[in-house]
Amino acid sequence: MKLLPTDVSSLDTMIKKNYLYIDKTQYIYNLFQKGSRFYFLSRPRRFGKSLLVSTLREIFLGNKKLFTDLWIGKSDYAWQKYPIIELDFSNIAHRTPEHFEKDIVTRLQEIAHAYTLNFQLNSIPETALRELVTALAVTKKVVILIDEYDKPIIDHIGNLEEATKYQAILRSFYTTVKSLERHLHFVFLTGVSKFAKTSVFSGINNLNDISLKPEAAQLLGYTHEEIQYYLHSYCENFAQKINKSSEEIIQSLTSWYNGYRFSELPTKVYNPFSVLYCLHDKKFQNYWYASETPTFLITLLKKQYEYIENVEESELSPESFGTFELDDIPLVPLLYQTGYLTLKDFNEETGLFKLGFPNFEVKESFTKFIVITLAQASISTVDVALSKFRIALKNNDLDLFFTTLQQLFAHVPYSILKESYYHSLFQFLLRLLSLNAQSEILTNTGRIDTVLVTKTNIYIFELKLNKSPKVALQQIKDKKYYEQYLANGKQIILVGLSFMHKNNEMHLEHAQEIFNA
């Protein structure tokens, strides 16, 4: 069996060193047939973008021998060789804007030397690019491949002043790409998000953004058919280890890692990073999520938490996934582009996409991330609290439940004086416990804050900020929130929960009552 490429993103290495390559070359060939020469593709991190860029490089180098057993190698593709300028901005130093500009020029100079152009490029990145393209294009038009085009911006997005400086550098650089159009055969840029004012989408105004288009729906990620065809033997090995069938393994792979959708088409793809590591380790766990969590999401979540609670009901137009301003980044569209949400459905009548979590891996991990972020606690603190919560609910021990809740919520700064903040944190905490919890339930008398259903009990919660928990409890009784649950046959427990700020600290108080009809 071929090796699984868990840490390989070079096509040349994969083919020559006997690694498995899931053939995507037909989709690449189809792009060539579209007639466009300037492409942009947005996809989440670790989704195969670098391998795609590597594959394009080998195609434009004319290395037909590498593709002998692949679809494009058997096609009518012409296999001409072009000079290539390839830049990976994740590997170009960007500790400071000055380092960034200098390292861009250094990389361009290395490319010049590789093509035996023995002259010194200008120290300004856009001027150096112009000199290099012009020199290379003397004999043949040039191919430009840029991976992680937005990495310098994303890495500094928590510092608006710094991020704006990188944005300005990239704006000049990409405007130059546009001005060199007559010297270029093909341009392909890829990254995670679309940021306005970088001139990727204004300077290069003929850039074909295929991020939401059907032709790119299967270009990255693995389809179910590809899993069955290319990875069946690996699934069988995994199945033998844990005494299950390969069909059961594929079913679990589907639940854990499938579900990503990138266009109006109902086509879904698996996360390639997680699938490869799962089959390599023969173990189901959170691989993609654990590999890296962008730090800027923490800041955005704290500012825009109110958009997250009902995120699986979000509906957005295709225009909502357009370019973002650095000082006004909408959280929900960004969560889609970074892979924490995906397209779940498309309504042709309204032209709106419905969003949601793609699979179990992301839903479970991201929910914990939300709790850790809003509670401002460590992962170990949250894990200990979760264990205590499960014991408390299993034994109907509300004293333990609320003591643990107090300990966890004590990490939230007292300066946060928003009831909605605590409501969101409480709701996601219950979701993380894999409990049947619902929030903002509409009745004929009002909205129930939270209802929690266990095997034996139904808990009806009303949350308040700086008000007596007895007031919250009385509201449940006055508005008869319990009525729709009377036929359930379970014990109904009414709970008033209040978050009180006293002496610069948060204190949790509660009042409870078993409902008796």
Order of alpha helices (4+ residues) and beta strands (2+ residues): alpha-alpha-beta-alpha-beta-alpha-alpha-beta-alpha-alpha-beta-beta-alpha-alpha-alpha-alpha-alpha-alpha-beta-alpha-beta-beta-alpha-alpha-alpha-alpha-beta-beta-beta-alpha-beta-beta
